[in-house]
Amino acid sequence: MRMANYLKLRNGVYYYWRRIPADFLSAMEENQRRMNHIKSSLKTGNKEEASLKAAHLSLGWAKYFELIRSRCYSLDEIEKLMSGAPSEKTAMPRCSVPYSSA
């Protein structure tokens, strides 16, 4: 299975560049929708190093999106869960009842 390529090279430095999923964009307020990408400098011009950093970021963002979609947690709880470095070994707990702020 091929991993998505989230790398862009600009002025000799690689950037992580990922489109925000459509279901998140539709939930955003109109003035926020122009921010339709996640962009972050990987602070390296080495493609191998950039690929590793991008894979790490990609895993973290995938977990973040999964937690939000699950509706099991408040945004504060998600921030606490995501405060550590993302890791494939970190299993996120599943819930049977979606989180409700009401």
C-alpha positions in Angstrom: 0.0 0.0 0.0 1.4 3.4 -1.0 1.4 6.2 1.5 -0.1 9.6 0.4 2.6 12.1 -0.6 2.2 15.2 1.6 5.6 16.7 0.7 6.2 19.9 -1.2 9.6 21.4 -1.8 9.9 25.1 -1.7 13.2 27.0 -1.8 15.1 23.9 -0.8 13.0 23.1 2.2 10.3 20.4 2.4 6.9 21.2 3.8 4.0 19.0 5.0 1.0 20.0 2.9 -2.3 18.2 3.4 -5.8 19.0 2.4 -8.3 19.3 5.3 -11.0 16.6 4.7 -14.2 17.8 3.1 -16.4 16.8 6.1 -14.3 19.1 8.3 -14.4 22.0 5.8 -18.2 21.8 5.5 -18.4 22.1 9.3 -16.2 25.2 9.4 -17.5 28.7 9.3 -17.4 30.3 5.9 -14.5 32.7 6.8 -12.4 29.7 7.9 -12.9 27.6 4.8 -10.1 29.4 2.9 -7.7 27.6 5.3 -8.3 24.4 3.5 -4.8 22.9 3.9 -2.5 22.0 6.8 0.9 23.4 6.1 4.0 23.0 8.2 7.7 23.4 7.5 9.6 20.1 8.0 12.8 22.2 8.4 14.9 20.0 6.1 16.0 19.8 2.6 16.7 16.1 2.8 13.9 14.1 1.2 14.3 10.9 3.3 14.2 12.9 6.5 11.2 14.9 5.3 9.4 11.7 4.4 9.9 10.4 7.9 8.7 13.6 9.5 5.7 13.8 7.1 4.7 10.2 7.9 4.8 11.1 11.6 2.7 14.2 11.1 0.3 12.3 8.9 -0.3 9.6 11.5 -1.0 12.3 14.1 -3.4 14.1 11.9 -5.2 10.9 11.0 -5.7 10.1 14.7 -6.9 13.7 15.4 -9.5 13.5 12.6 -10.6 10.0 13.8 -11.1 11.2 17.3 -13.2 14.2 16.2 -15.3 12.0 13.9 -15.9 9.5 16.7 -17.7 12.3 18.7 -16.6 10.5 21.9 -14.5 13.3 23.2 -14.7 17.0 23.8 -12.1 19.1 22.0 -10.3 19.6 25.3 -10.1 15.8 25.8 -8.8 15.4 22.3 -6.1 18.0 22.9 -5.0 16.1 26.0 -4.9 12.8 24.2 -2.9 14.3 21.3 -0.5 16.3 23.5 2.1 13.5 23.4 4.0 12.5 20.3 1.8 10.5 17.9 2.7 6.8 17.7 1.4 3.8 15.9 1.7 1.9 19.2 -0.7 4.3 20.9 -4.2 2.8 20.8 -6.9 5.3 21.2 -9.8 4.1 23.4 -13.1 3.5 21.7 -16.4 4.6 23.2 -19.9 3.2 22.7 -21.7 6.4 23.4 -20.8 9.6 21.5 -19.7 12.6 23.6 -22.3 15.3 24.1 -21.6 18.7 25.4 -25.3 19.2 26.3 
